[in-house]
Amino acid sequence: MSGGVDSAVAAARMVEAGHEVVGVHLALSRMPGTLRTGSRGCCTVEDSMDAQRAANIIGIPYYVWDFSERFKLDVVDDFINEYAAGRTPNPCMRCNERIKFAALLEKALDLGFDAVATGHYATIRTDADGNRELHRASAWAKDQSYVLGVLTQDQLAHSMFPLGATPSKAEVRAEAAKRGFSVATKPDSYDICFIPDGDTRGWLAERVPPATGDILDREGNTLGRHEGAAAFTVGQRKGLQIGTPAADGKPRFVLEVRPITNTVVVGPKEALAIGEIAGSKFTWCGVAPAHPETAFDCTVQIRAHADPVPAVAQVVPVAPGENGENGENGVNGATGETRPATELVITPAEPLTGVAPGQTAVVYLGTRVLGQCTIDRTVSAVGVNA
């Protein structure tokens, strides 16, 4: 129970469905005085009190479980490390993958519970063979299946989403008001929960030591200087501080962040169009395809609120020199890690825009979430590798 309206209604529905329910709030910060800033953030002291009030009305036991250390290591530190490596991570995906449906689920199962239920807007269906599948919620405007794309078959077997078939968020709020929940009109949380003021660039500057470097064009010409590559992300336009205008007078955008050389590459907007994405860290949500090495039709979504795009996906061997910078003998030169043998390659039917390494690509078959990958590399639709 996060302290929001969705999890409160989800808990109430689980009780009415006949389940034995215990409410759990996750303490993810070790700053006990932390309070919400407007509608930003979540999992603060104020949220914990909101969750307890809802649990009291429902009439269920309520506990606060301290996962702050695990959250710091698996989500916050990962976020910092990814940005330092020139990637753009999605902390909500990491939280679902490593906290809510890993650490929380593991503890729940150890204590004898059967499943974890949350207020996410997604649905679980069972196929003819009894296998569980994750599908989009009925209300596509509120669908949250994207951030659940990291769930595995075993995790789906112990997950429940009571709000998945609800037509709208307005209906959930009306139900909360009818039940007497004080959170019925509480604003939704947004942005990154551990950066409640929304200043990601300033927050990172305090944790990733900035180092001055060059801003380059696609031909390698120096256009200006930056004060820290970690502050930039692919697709960014503002804050480049380039003194020399482009020859055509058009604005430039960040095309690539190179942490090894501490350089930022910029170029025209059309160079942001991506014709292929690939990731070696891929998982299947539910039963894996029988022959993933054979190209198959699907749709791909690269952000939580992006429109799905028709695509073709395929698991292929990693070619020498790919998935790393200047590495040899199967070693990634950027990290020193051994390269995996395969990667999931996704080719959209139309170019994607604003794609950066570190983002998550979720693959769908109709409404079903088939799997996901963390994007390692992109190929420009105009022939410029990113």
Secondary structure, DSSP 8 states (H G I E B T S, - for coil): --SSHHHHHHHHHHHHTT----EEEEE--S-TT---BTTB--SSHHHHHHHHHHHHHHT--EEEEE-HHHHIIIIIHHHHHHHHTT----HHHHHIIIIIIIIHHHHHHHTT---EE---SEEEEE-TTS-EEEEE-S-TTT--GGGGTT--HHHHTTEE-TTTT-S-HHHHHHHHHHHT-GGGG----BS-TT-TT--HHHHHHTTS----EEEE-TTS-EEEEES-GGG--TT--TT---SS--TT----EEEEEETTTTEEEEE-GGGG-EEEEEESEEEESSS--S-TTS-EEEEEE-STTS--EEEEEEEEE--TT-SSSS--TTB-TTT--B--SEEEEEEESS-B-S--TT-EEEEEETTEEEEEEE--EEEETTS-B-
